[in-house]
Amino acid sequence: MIFIVAKFTVKPEWSDRWLDLTRDFTEATRQEPGNLWFDWSRSVDDPHQFVLVEAFQDDAAGAHVNSTHFAAAMKAMPQALVKIPEVISERIDAEGWGPLGEMTMPV
């Protein structure tokens, strides 16, 4: 799978509107064949930082970055950003989420 984590630091005046700005992009990406997940979170330390965790089957990420909704998002998002997003993108040997091995649940 291709596993991607990206940090988006938005201008303060966009913080409460960021998820609205990215809604069409998010919904379209989640419908792509080969998309495993595409989930936004907001930092608990910085209310102007959003983290995107996404995953694709190995051969699906290319179609994602060449889609019309990706191109539209790349035009729409910069107006709201403080800087270019930071990203980690890696091919990993996994098929999805697994249990956290270091934790046990009470019986």
Biopython code that builds the backbone (N, CA, C, O; Angstrom):
import numpy as np
from Bio.PDB.StructureBuilder import StructureBuilder

atoms = [
    (1, "MET", "N", (0.846, -1.172, 0.000)),
    (1, "MET", "CA", (0.000, 0.000, 0.000)),
    (1, "MET", "C", (0.886, 1.227, 0.000)),
    (1, "MET", "O", (2.035, 1.168, 0.437)),
    (2, "ILE", "N", (0.369, 2.320, -0.479)),
    (2, "ILE", "CA", (1.030, 3.615, -0.380)),
    (2, "ILE", "C", (0.349, 4.360, 0.760)),
    (2, "ILE", "O", (-0.856, 4.610, 0.728)),
    (3, "PHE", "N", (1.145, 4.709, 1.770)),
    (3, "PHE", "CA", (0.653, 5.347, 2.987)),
    (3, "PHE", "C", (1.183, 6.776, 3.012)),
    (3, "PHE", "O", (2.388, 6.994, 2.892)),
    (4, "ILE", "N", (0.294, 7.741, 3.167)),
    (4, "ILE", "CA", (0.651, 9.156, 3.079)),
    (4, "ILE", "C", (0.107, 9.890, 4.295)),
    (4, "ILE", "O", (-1.046, 9.709, 4.686)),
    (5, "VAL", "N", (0.956, 10.720, 4.885)),
    (5, "VAL", "CA", (0.540, 11.619, 5.958)),
    (5, "VAL", "C", (1.017, 13.009, 5.556)),
    (5, "VAL", "O", (2.201, 13.207, 5.285)),
    (6, "ALA", "N", (0.101, 13.968, 5.518)),
    (6, "ALA", "CA", (0.458, 15.332, 5.130)),
    (6, "ALA", "C", (-0.064, 16.317, 6.166)),
    (6, "ALA", "O", (-1.177, 16.179, 6.673)),
    (7, "LYS", "N", (0.771, 17.327, 6.473)),
    (7, "LYS", "CA", (0.389, 18.387, 7.414)),
    (7, "LYS", "C", (0.120, 19.661, 6.622)),
    (7, "LYS", "O", (0.957, 20.106, 5.838)),
    (8, "PHE", "N", (-1.050, 20.236, 6.834)),
    (8, "PHE", "CA", (-1.459, 21.468, 6.185)),
    (8, "PHE", "C", (-1.607, 22.551, 7.250)),
    (8, "PHE", "O", (-2.442, 22.428, 8.146)),
    (9, "THR", "N", (-0.812, 23.600, 7.161)),
    (9, "THR", "CA", (-0.935, 24.727, 8.084)),
    (9, "THR", "C", (-1.695, 25.823, 7.357)),
    (9, "THR", "O", (-1.230, 26.361, 6.352)),
    (10, "VAL", "N", (-2.875, 26.146, 7.883)),
    (10, "VAL", "CA", (-3.756, 27.092, 7.200)),
    (10, "VAL", "C", (-3.730, 28.455, 7.878)),
    (10, "VAL", "O", (-3.401, 28.581, 9.057)),
    (11, "LYS", "N", (-4.082, 29.458, 7.105)),
    (11, "LYS", "CA", (-4.189, 30.815, 7.649)),
    (11, "LYS", "C", (-5.306, 30.829, 8.696)),
    (11, "LYS", "O", (-6.317, 30.149, 8.524)),
    (12, "PRO", "N", (-5.137, 31.590, 9.772)),
    (12, "PRO", "CA", (-6.150, 31.608, 10.837)),
    (12, "PRO", "C", (-7.569, 31.856, 10.332)),
    (12, "PRO", "O", (-8.520, 31.251, 10.826)),
    (13, "GLU", "N", (-7.713, 32.735, 9.358)),
    (13, "GLU", "CA", (-9.056, 33.042, 8.858)),
    (13, "GLU", "C", (-9.675, 31.888, 8.061)),
    (13, "GLU", "O", (-10.862, 31.931, 7.738)),
    (14, "TRP", "N", (-8.895, 30.871, 7.745)),
    (14, "TRP", "CA", (-9.389, 29.695, 7.019)),
    (14, "TRP", "C", (-9.579, 28.480, 7.919)),
    (14, "TRP", "O", (-10.139, 27.476, 7.478)),
    (15, "SER", "N", (-9.134, 28.546, 9.152)),
    (15, "SER", "CA", (-9.161, 27.362, 10.016)),
    (15, "SER", "C", (-10.553, 26.752, 10.164)),
    (15, "SER", "O", (-10.704, 25.532, 10.116)),
    (16, "ASP", "N", (-11.549, 27.578, 10.341)),
    (16, "ASP", "CA", (-12.905, 27.053, 10.512)),
    (16, "ASP", "C", (-13.577, 26.703, 9.191)),
    (16, "ASP", "O", (-14.663, 26.122, 9.187)),
    (17, "ARG", "N", (-12.952, 27.046, 8.075)),
    (17, "ARG", "CA", (-13.533, 26.760, 6.755)),
    (17, "ARG", "C", (-12.752, 25.718, 5.971)),
    (17, "ARG", "O", (-13.151, 25.351, 4.866)),
    (18, "TRP", "N", (-11.628, 25.227, 6.534)),
    (18, "TRP", "CA", (-10.751, 24.315, 5.789)),
    (18, "TRP", "C", (-11.481, 23.052, 5.335)),
    (18, "TRP", "O", (-11.359, 22.651, 4.178)),
    (19, "LEU", "N", (-12.226, 22.432, 6.221)),
    (19, "LEU", "CA", (-12.918, 21.194, 5.847)),
    (19, "LEU", "C", (-13.994, 21.444, 4.798)),
    (19, "LEU", "O", (-14.273, 20.562, 3.985)),
    (20, "ASP", "N", (-14.601, 22.618, 4.797)),
    (20, "ASP", "CA", (-15.547, 22.963, 3.735)),
    (20, "ASP", "C", (-14.818, 23.134, 2.405)),
    (20, "ASP", "O", (-15.299, 22.683, 1.366)),
    (21, "LEU", "N", (-13.653, 23.788, 2.442)),
    (21, "LEU", "CA", (-12.869, 23.996, 1.226)),
    (21, "LEU", "C", (-12.430, 22.668, 0.614)),
    (21, "LEU", "O", (-12.382, 22.536, -0.609)),
    (22, "THR", "N", (-12.115, 21.700, 1.442)),
    (22, "THR", "CA", (-11.598, 20.417, 0.946)),
    (22, "THR", "C", (-12.664, 19.318, 0.823)),
    (22, "THR", "O", (-12.352, 18.182, 0.466)),
    (23, "ARG", "N", (-13.912, 19.661, 1.120)),
    (23, "ARG", "CA", (-14.966, 18.631, 1.135)),
    (23, "ARG", "C", (-15.139, 17.901, -0.198)),
    (23, "ARG", "O", (-15.179, 16.670, -0.215)),
    (24, "ASP", "N", (-15.241, 18.621, -1.305)),
    (24, "ASP", "CA", (-15.437, 17.960, -2.604)),
    (24, "ASP", "C", (-14.249, 17.066, -2.945)),
    (24, "ASP", "O", (-14.424, 15.950, -3.433)),
    (25, "PHE", "N", (-13.044, 17.561, -2.685)),
    (25, "PHE", "CA", (-11.828, 16.791, -2.918)),
    (25, "PHE", "C", (-11.830, 15.517, -2.076)),
    (25, "PHE", "O", (-11.517, 14.433, -2.568)),
    (26, "THR", "N", (-12.186, 15.662, -0.807)),
    (26, "THR", "CA", (-12.219, 14.520, 0.102)),
    (26, "THR", "C", (-13.232, 13.482, -0.360)),
    (26, "THR", "O", (-12.912, 12.296, -0.443)),
    (27, "GLU", "N", (-14.442, 13.916, -0.660)),
    (27, "GLU", "CA", (-15.491, 12.978, -1.062)),
    (27, "GLU", "C", (-15.155, 12.286, -2.372)),
    (27, "GLU", "O", (-15.395, 11.088, -2.517)),
    (28, "ALA", "N", (-14.602, 13.026, -3.330)),
    (28, "ALA", "CA", (-14.229, 12.422, -4.619)),
    (28, "ALA", "C", (-13.091, 11.425, -4.439)),
    (28, "ALA", "O", (-13.101, 10.356, -5.050)),
    (29, "THR", "N", (-12.123, 11.760, -3.616)),
    (29, "THR", "CA", (-10.997, 10.850, -3.396)),
    (29, "THR", "C", (-11.466, 9.569, -2.728)),
    (29, "THR", "O", (-11.009, 8.484, -3.089)),
    (30, "ARG", "N", (-12.351, 9.673, -1.781)),
    (30, "ARG", "CA", (-12.855, 8.477, -1.087)),
    (30, "ARG", "C", (-13.604, 7.541, -2.027)),
    (30, "ARG", "O", (-13.738, 6.352, -1.738)),
    (31, "GLN", "N", (-14.095, 8.065, -3.149)),
    (31, "GLN", "CA", (-14.815, 7.247, -4.126)),
    (31, "GLN", "C", (-13.891, 6.614, -5.172)),
    (31, "GLN", "O", (-14.342, 5.791, -5.970)),
    (32, "GLU", "N", (-12.623, 6.981, -5.179)),
    (32, "GLU", "CA", (-11.693, 6.449, -6.173)),
    (32, "GLU", "C", (-11.456, 4.955, -5.970)),
    (32, "GLU", "O", (-11.327, 4.491, -4.837)),
    (33, "PRO", "N", (-11.400, 4.203, -7.066)),
    (33, "PRO", "CA", (-10.986, 2.803, -6.940)),
    (33, "PRO", "C", (-9.565, 2.762, -6.370)),
    (33, "PRO", "O", (-8.691, 3.502, -6.823)),
    (34, "GLY", "N", (-9.342, 1.923, -5.407)),
    (34, "GLY", "CA", (-8.015, 1.789, -4.829)),
    (34, "GLY", "C", (-7.737, 2.699, -3.651)),
    (34, "GLY", "O", (-6.693, 2.568, -3.012)),
    (35, "ASN", "N", (-8.654, 3.631, -3.340)),
    (35, "ASN", "CA", (-8.465, 4.443, -2.141)),
    (35, "ASN", "C", (-8.886, 3.602, -0.947)),
    (35, "ASN", "O", (-9.987, 3.052, -0.920)),
    (36, "LEU", "N", (-8.002, 3.507, 0.041)),
    (36, "LEU", "CA", (-8.302, 2.722, 1.235)),
    (36, "LEU", "C", (-8.873, 3.588, 2.348)),
    (36, "LEU", "O", (-9.788, 3.168, 3.056)),
    (37, "TRP", "N", (-8.336, 4.802, 2.505)),
    (37, "TRP", "CA", (-8.900, 5.794, 3.416)),
    (37, "TRP", "C", (-8.318, 7.154, 3.107)),
    (37, "TRP", "O", (-7.259, 7.275, 2.491)),
    (38, "PHE", "N", (-9.029, 8.173, 3.546)),
    (38, "PHE", "CA", (-8.658, 9.568, 3.312)),
    (38, "PHE", "C", (-9.293, 10.356, 4.453)),
    (38, "PHE", "O", (-10.443, 10.784, 4.352)),
    (39, "ASP", "N", (-8.541, 10.547, 5.545)),
    (39, "ASP", "CA", (-9.103, 11.064, 6.788)),
    (39, "ASP", "C", (-8.368, 12.309, 7.280)),
    (39, "ASP", "O", (-7.142, 12.318, 7.391)),
    (40, "TRP", "N", (-9.125, 13.340, 7.567)),
    (40, "TRP", "CA", (-8.590, 14.587, 8.115)),
    (40, "TRP", "C", (-8.697, 14.580, 9.629)),
    (40, "TRP", "O", (-9.662, 14.066, 10.194)),
    (41, "SER", "N", (-7.685, 15.162, 10.284)),
    (41, "SER", "CA", (-7.716, 15.419, 11.724)),
    (41, "SER", "C", (-7.186, 16.829, 11.955)),
    (41, "SER", "O", (-6.421, 17.364, 11.152)),
    (42, "ARG", "N", (-7.605, 17.409, 13.054)),
    (42, "ARG", "CA", (-7.111, 18.736, 13.426)),
    (42, "ARG", "C", (-6.175, 18.583, 14.614)),
    (42, "ARG", "O", (-6.477, 17.850, 15.556)),
    (43, "SER", "N", (-5.051, 19.264, 14.574)),
    (43, "SER", "CA", (-4.068, 19.181, 15.646)),
    (43, "SER", "C", (-4.667, 19.656, 16.968)),
    (43, "SER", "O", (-5.421, 20.629, 17.001)),
    (44, "VAL", "N", (-4.334, 18.975, 18.039)),
    (44, "VAL", "CA", (-4.773, 19.417, 19.362)),
    (44, "VAL", "C", (-3.860, 20.515, 19.899)),
    (44, "VAL", "O", (-4.214, 21.199, 20.860)),
    (45, "ASP", "N", (-2.680, 20.689, 19.285)),
    (45, "ASP", "CA", (-1.724, 21.711, 19.717)),
    (45, "ASP", "C", (-1.793, 22.994, 18.901)),
    (45, "ASP", "O", (-1.468, 24.069, 19.404)),
    (46, "ASP", "N", (-2.211, 22.887, 17.657)),
    (46, "ASP", "CA", (-2.249, 24.046, 16.756)),
    (46, "ASP", "C", (-3.574, 24.028, 15.998)),
    (46, "ASP", "O", (-3.741, 23.210, 15.093)),
    (47, "PRO", "N", (-4.513, 24.897, 16.335)),
    (47, "PRO", "CA", (-5.830, 24.875, 15.691)),
    (47, "PRO", "C", (-5.801, 25.232, 14.205)),
    (47, "PRO", "O", (-6.820, 25.139, 13.521)),
    (48, "HIS", "N", (-4.640, 25.636, 13.713)),
    (48, "HIS", "CA", (-4.510, 25.995, 12.298)),
    (48, "HIS", "C", (-3.793, 24.913, 11.505)),
    (48, "HIS", "O", (-3.445, 25.121, 10.343)),
    (49, "GLN", "N", (-3.573, 23.759, 12.128)),
    (49, "GLN", "CA", (-2.904, 22.667, 11.428)),
    (49, "GLN", "C", (-3.843, 21.469, 11.308)),
    (49, "GLN", "O", (-4.450, 21.021, 12.281)),
    (50, "PHE", "N", (-3.935, 20.971, 10.078)),
    (50, "PHE", "CA", (-4.740, 19.793, 9.780)),
    (50, "PHE", "C", (-3.816, 18.706, 9.253)),
    (50, "PHE", "O", (-2.870, 18.978, 8.513)),
    (51, "VAL", "N", (-4.105, 17.476, 9.645)),
    (51, "VAL", "CA", (-3.302, 16.337, 9.206)),
    (51, "VAL", "C", (-4.197, 15.423, 8.392)),
    (51, "VAL", "O", (-5.296, 15.055, 8.809)),
    (52, "LEU", "N", (-3.698, 15.068, 7.222)),
    (52, "LEU", "CA", (-4.407, 14.161, 6.326)),
    (52, "LEU", "C", (-3.685, 12.826, 6.332)),
    (52, "LEU", "O", (-2.492, 12.760, 6.038)),
    (53, "VAL", "N", (-4.409, 11.756, 6.667)),
    (53, "VAL", "CA", (-3.872, 10.400, 6.618)),
    (53, "VAL", "C", (-4.636, 9.689, 5.506)),
    (53, "VAL", "O", (-5.861, 9.571, 5.537)),
    (54, "GLU", "N", (-3.867, 9.220, 4.521)),
    (54, "GLU", "CA", (-4.506, 8.583, 3.373)),
    (54, "GLU", "C", (-3.724, 7.350, 2.963)),
    (54, "GLU", "O", (-2.530, 7.237, 3.239)),
    (55, "ALA", "N", (-4.404, 6.433, 2.305)),
    (55, "ALA", "CA", (-3.747, 5.221, 1.813)),
    (55, "ALA", "C", (-4.419, 4.778, 0.521)),
    (55, "ALA", "O", (-5.624, 4.939, 0.322)),
    (56, "PHE", "N", (-3.592, 4.217, -0.342)),
    (56, "PHE", "CA", (-4.048, 3.715, -1.635)),
    (56, "PHE", "C", (-3.440, 2.347, -1.891)),
    (56, "PHE", "O", (-2.338, 2.046, -1.431)),
    (57, "GLN", "N", (-4.162, 1.532, -2.623)),
    (57, "GLN", "CA", (-3.544, 0.312, -3.117)),
    (57, "GLN", "C", (-2.377, 0.742, -4.001)),
    (57, "GLN", "O", (-2.409, 1.821, -4.593)),
    (58, "ASP", "N", (-1.364, -0.087, -4.090)),
    (58, "ASP", "CA", (-0.107, 0.276, -4.744)),
    (58, "ASP", "C", (-0.254, 0.939, -6.106)),
    (58, "ASP", "O", (0.498, 1.861, -6.423)),
    (59, "ASP", "N", (-1.184, 0.501, -6.898)),
    (59, "ASP", "CA", (-1.300, 1.028, -8.262)),
    (59, "ASP", "C", (-2.320, 2.158, -8.394)),
    (59, "ASP", "O", (-2.579, 2.613, -9.508)),
    (60, "ALA", "N", (-2.900, 2.616, -7.302)),
    (60, "ALA", "CA", (-3.994, 3.591, -7.381)),
    (60, "ALA", "C", (-3.574, 5.036, -7.153)),
    (60, "ALA", "O", (-4.322, 5.945, -7.515)),
    (61, "ALA", "N", (-2.418, 5.280, -6.573)),
    (61, "ALA", "CA", (-2.029, 6.654, -6.242)),
    (61, "ALA", "C", (-1.784, 7.482, -7.501)),
    (61, "ALA", "O", (-2.059, 8.682, -7.506)),
    (62, "GLY", "N", (-1.280, 6.874, -8.554)),
    (62, "GLY", "CA", (-1.040, 7.602, -9.804)),
    (62, "GLY", "C", (-2.321, 8.172, -10.381)),
    (62, "GLY", "O", (-2.350, 9.318, -10.829)),
    (63, "ALA", "N", (-3.369, 7.381, -10.372)),
    (63, "ALA", "CA", (-4.660, 7.863, -10.875)),
    (63, "ALA", "C", (-5.176, 9.008, -10.005)),
    (63, "ALA", "O", (-5.803, 9.940, -10.507)),
    (64, "HIS", "N", (-4.911, 8.934, -8.711)),
    (64, "HIS", "CA", (-5.360, 9.976, -7.794)),
    (64, "HIS", "C", (-4.726, 11.325, -8.150)),
    (64, "HIS", "O", (-5.433, 12.324, -8.285)),
    (65, "VAL", "N", (-3.410, 11.359, -8.299)),
    (65, "VAL", "CA", (-2.747, 12.640, -8.567)),
    (65, "VAL", "C", (-2.995, 13.151, -9.981)),
    (65, "VAL", "O", (-2.686, 14.302, -10.289)),
    (66, "ASN", "N", (-3.546, 12.307, -10.835)),
    (66, "ASN", "CA", (-3.883, 12.737, -12.193)),
    (66, "ASN", "C", (-5.374, 13.000, -12.385)),
    (66, "ASN", "O", (-5.825, 13.233, -13.506)),
    (67, "SER", "N", (-6.135, 12.964, -11.299)),
    (67, "SER", "CA", (-7.589, 13.159, -11.392)),
    (67, "SER", "C", (-7.944, 14.643, -11.494)),
    (67, "SER", "O", (-7.151, 15.509, -11.123)),
    (68, "THR", "N", (-9.127, 14.919, -11.996)),
    (68, "THR", "CA", (-9.574, 16.309, -12.109)),
    (68, "THR", "C", (-9.823, 16.927, -10.729)),
    (68, "THR", "O", (-9.575, 18.116, -10.530)),
    (69, "HIS", "N", (-10.311, 16.127, -9.781)),
    (69, "HIS", "CA", (-10.546, 16.686, -8.442)),
    (69, "HIS", "C", (-9.223, 16.990, -7.722)),
    (69, "HIS", "O", (-9.170, 17.909, -6.905)),
    (70, "PHE", "N", (-8.176, 16.244, -8.008)),
    (70, "PHE", "CA", (-6.862, 16.560, -7.438)),
    (70, "PHE", "C", (-6.361, 17.886, -8.014)),
    (70, "PHE", "O", (-5.875, 18.744, -7.278)),
    (71, "ALA", "N", (-6.482, 18.045, -9.326)),
    (71, "ALA", "CA", (-6.044, 19.299, -9.969)),
    (71, "ALA", "C", (-6.824, 20.488, -9.421)),
    (71, "ALA", "O", (-6.248, 21.546, -9.169)),
    (72, "ALA", "N", (-8.121, 20.320, -9.239)),
    (72, "ALA", "CA", (-8.946, 21.409, -8.695)),
    (72, "ALA", "C", (-8.519, 21.750, -7.269)),
    (72, "ALA", "O", (-8.465, 22.925, -6.904)),
    (73, "ALA", "N", (-8.216, 20.739, -6.466)),
    (73, "ALA", "CA", (-7.791, 20.979, -5.087)),
    (73, "ALA", "C", (-6.449, 21.701, -5.043)),
    (73, "ALA", "O", (-6.236, 22.569, -4.197)),
    (74, "MET", "N", (-5.549, 21.347, -5.947)),
    (74, "MET", "CA", (-4.231, 21.998, -5.971)),
    (74, "MET", "C", (-4.340, 23.477, -6.357)),
    (74, "MET", "O", (-3.454, 24.269, -6.034)),
    (75, "LYS", "N", (-5.411, 23.843, -7.038)),
    (75, "LYS", "CA", (-5.661, 25.257, -7.365)),
    (75, "LYS", "C", (-6.378, 25.978, -6.229)),
    (75, "LYS", "O", (-6.121, 27.156, -5.983)),
    (76, "ALA", "N", (-7.278, 25.277, -5.535)),
    (76, "ALA", "CA", (-8.109, 25.905, -4.506)),
    (76, "ALA", "C", (-7.405, 26.034, -3.153)),
    (76, "ALA", "O", (-7.584, 27.036, -2.461)),
    (77, "MET", "N", (-6.622, 25.052, -2.777)),
    (77, "MET", "CA", (-6.048, 25.026, -1.429)),
    (77, "MET", "C", (-5.006, 26.110, -1.142)),
    (77, "MET", "O", (-5.009, 26.646, -0.034)),
    (78, "PRO", "N", (-4.125, 26.459, -2.063)),
    (78, "PRO", "CA", (-3.061, 27.414, -1.714)),
    (78, "PRO", "C", (-3.541, 28.742, -1.136)),
    (78, "PRO", "O", (-2.839, 29.336, -0.318)),
    (79, "GLN", "N", (-4.709, 29.220, -1.537)),
    (79, "GLN", "CA", (-5.215, 30.489, -0.999)),
    (79, "GLN", "C", (-5.381, 30.452, 0.520)),
    (79, "GLN", "O", (-5.340, 31.493, 1.175)),
    (80, "ALA", "N", (-5.568, 29.265, 1.075)),
    (80, "ALA", "CA", (-5.829, 29.114, 2.504)),
    (80, "ALA", "C", (-4.599, 28.707, 3.305)),
    (80, "ALA", "O", (-4.662, 28.635, 4.533)),
    (81, "LEU", "N", (-3.494, 28.441, 2.639)),
    (81, "LEU", "CA", (-2.324, 27.888, 3.309)),
    (81, "LEU", "C", (-1.282, 28.932, 3.692)),
    (81, "LEU", "O", (-1.115, 29.940, 3.006)),
    (82, "VAL", "N", (-0.591, 28.679, 4.788)),
    (82, "VAL", "CA", (0.520, 29.505, 5.234)),
    (82, "VAL", "C", (1.785, 29.119, 4.463)),
    (82, "VAL", "O", (2.607, 29.975, 4.136)),
    (83, "LYS", "N", (1.931, 27.822, 4.177)),
    (83, "LYS", "CA", (3.123, 27.305, 3.505)),
    (83, "LYS", "C", (2.765, 26.019, 2.761)),
    (83, "LYS", "O", (1.669, 25.480, 2.915)),
    (84, "ILE", "N", (3.693, 25.548, 1.968)),
    (84, "ILE", "CA", (3.505, 24.283, 1.261)),
    (84, "ILE", "C", (3.398, 23.169, 2.301)),
    (84, "ILE", "O", (4.197, 23.120, 3.236)),
    (85, "PRO", "N", (2.422, 22.276, 2.149)),
    (85, "PRO", "CA", (2.263, 21.198, 3.127)),
    (85, "PRO", "C", (3.499, 20.299, 3.216)),
    (85, "PRO", "O", (4.247, 20.138, 2.252)),
    (86, "GLU", "N", (3.684, 19.729, 4.390)),
    (86, "GLU", "CA", (4.740, 18.749, 4.625)),
    (86, "GLU", "C", (4.131, 17.361, 4.449)),
    (86, "GLU", "O", (2.971, 17.143, 4.800)),
    (87, "VAL", "N", (4.911, 16.418, 3.906)),
    (87, "VAL", "CA", (4.355, 15.109, 3.609)),
    (87, "VAL", "C", (5.368, 13.995, 3.854)),
    (87, "VAL", "O", (6.575, 14.166, 3.681)),
    (88, "ILE", "N", (4.837, 12.862, 4.259)),
    (88, "ILE", "CA", (5.567, 11.595, 4.263)),
    (88, "ILE", "C", (4.746, 10.667, 3.389)),
    (88, "ILE", "O", (3.555, 10.473, 3.636)),
    (89, "SER", "N", (5.359, 10.097, 2.382)),
    (89, "SER", "CA", (4.683, 9.188, 1.465)),
    (89, "SER", "C", (5.575, 7.969, 1.271)),
    (89, "SER", "O", (6.682, 8.077, 0.744)),
    (90, "GLU", "N", (5.091, 6.822, 1.695)),
    (90, "GLU", "CA", (5.898, 5.602, 1.643)),
    (90, "GLU", "C", (5.067, 4.413, 1.177)),
    (90, "GLU", "O", (3.878, 4.302, 1.475)),
    (91, "ARG", "N", (5.717, 3.546, 0.451)),
    (91, "ARG", "CA", (5.110, 2.252, 0.119)),
    (91, "ARG", "C", (5.423, 1.335, 1.298)),
    (91, "ARG", "O", (6.587, 1.161, 1.660)),
    (92, "ILE", "N", (4.402, 0.757, 1.888)),
    (92, "ILE", "CA", (4.608, -0.111, 3.039)),
    (92, "ILE", "C", (3.972, -1.471, 2.790)),
    (92, "ILE", "O", (3.057, -1.611, 1.979)),
    (93, "ASP", "N", (4.469, -2.447, 3.494)),
    (93, "ASP", "CA", (3.974, -3.811, 3.352)),
    (93, "ASP", "C", (2.837, -4.025, 4.355)),
    (93, "ASP", "O", (3.032, -4.594, 5.430)),
    (94, "ALA", "N", (1.666, -3.561, 3.981)),
    (94, "ALA", "CA", (0.481, -3.711, 4.824)),
    (94, "ALA", "C", (-0.747, -3.648, 3.926)),
    (94, "ALA", "O", (-0.680, -3.166, 2.795)),
    (95, "GLU", "N", (-1.854, -4.135, 4.437)),
    (95, "GLU", "CA", (-3.107, -4.076, 3.687)),
    (95, "GLU", "C", (-4.153, -3.232, 4.382)),
    (95, "GLU", "O", (-5.240, -3.021, 3.843)),
    (96, "GLY", "N", (-3.841, -2.750, 5.561)),
    (96, "GLY", "CA", (-4.793, -1.943, 6.319)),
    (96, "GLY", "C", (-4.309, -1.800, 7.748)),
    (96, "GLY", "O", (-3.176, -2.153, 8.078)),
    (97, "TRP", "N", (-5.183, -1.278, 8.584)),
    (97, "TRP", "CA", (-4.860, -1.067, 9.990)),
    (97, "TRP", "C", (-4.812, -2.405, 10.718)),
    (97, "TRP", "O", (-5.551, -3.330, 10.382)),
    (98, "GLY", "N", (-3.945, -2.501, 11.706)),
    (98, "GLY", "CA", (-3.866, -3.669, 12.566)),
    (98, "GLY", "C", (-3.982, -3.238, 14.013)),
    (98, "GLY", "O", (-3.962, -2.042, 14.306)),
    (99, "PRO", "N", (-4.102, -4.194, 14.925)),
    (99, "PRO", "CA", (-4.206, -3.847, 16.349)),
    (99, "PRO", "C", (-2.876, -3.337, 16.891)),
    (99, "PRO", "O", (-1.814, -3.742, 16.419)),
    (100, "LEU", "N", (-2.935, -2.466, 17.862)),
    (100, "LEU", "CA", (-1.753, -1.960, 18.548)),
    (100, "LEU", "C", (-1.271, -3.062, 19.493)),
    (100, "LEU", "O", (-1.894, -3.329, 20.521)),
    (101, "GLY", "N", (-0.161, -3.691, 19.133)),
    (101, "GLY", "CA", (0.327, -4.861, 19.854)),
    (101, "GLY", "C", (0.735, -4.609, 21.281)),
    (101, "GLY", "O", (0.717, -5.531, 22.096)),
    (102, "GLU", "N", (1.104, -3.381, 21.611)),
    (102, "GLU", "CA", (1.567, -3.078, 22.962)),
    (102, "GLU", "C", (0.422, -2.860, 23.954)),
    (102, "GLU", "O", (0.668, -2.679, 25.147)),
    (103, "MET", "N", (-0.798, -2.874, 23.487)),
    (103, "MET", "CA", (-1.931, -2.587, 24.370)),
    (103, "MET", "C", (-2.816, -3.818, 24.516)),
    (103, "MET", "O", (-3.020, -4.581, 23.572)),
    (104, "THR", "N", (-3.324, -3.983, 25.702)),
    (104, "THR", "CA", (-4.315, -5.013, 25.948)),
    (104, "THR", "C", (-5.578, -4.358, 26.501)),
    (104, "THR", "O", (-5.534, -3.251, 27.038)),
    (105, "MET", "N", (-6.660, -5.031, 26.366)),
    (105, "MET", "CA", (-7.939, -4.517, 26.859)),
    (105, "MET", "C", (-8.327, -5.303, 28.106)),
    (105, "MET", "O", (-8.066, -6.503, 28.188)),
    (106, "PRO", "N", (-8.947, -4.636, 29.075)),
    (106, "PRO", "CA", (-9.381, -5.371, 30.278)),
    (106, "PRO", "C", (-10.436, -6.405, 29.932)),
    (106, "PRO", "O", (-11.238, -6.235, 29.013)),
    (107, "VAL", "N", (-10.405, -7.466, 30.691)),
    (107, "VAL", "CA", (-11.367, -8.563, 30.447)),
    (107, "VAL", "C", (-12.662, -8.300, 31.148)),
    (107, "VAL", "O", (-13.587, -9.108, 31.059)),
]
sb = StructureBuilder()
sb.init_structure("model")
sb.init_model(0)
sb.init_chain("A")
sb.init_seg("    ")
for serial, (resi, resn, name, xyz) in enumerate(atoms, 1):
    if name == "N":
        sb.init_residue(resn, " ", resi, " ")
    sb.init_atom(name, np.array(xyz, "f"), 0.0, 1.0, " ", f" {name:<3s}", serial, name[0])
structure = sb.get_structure()
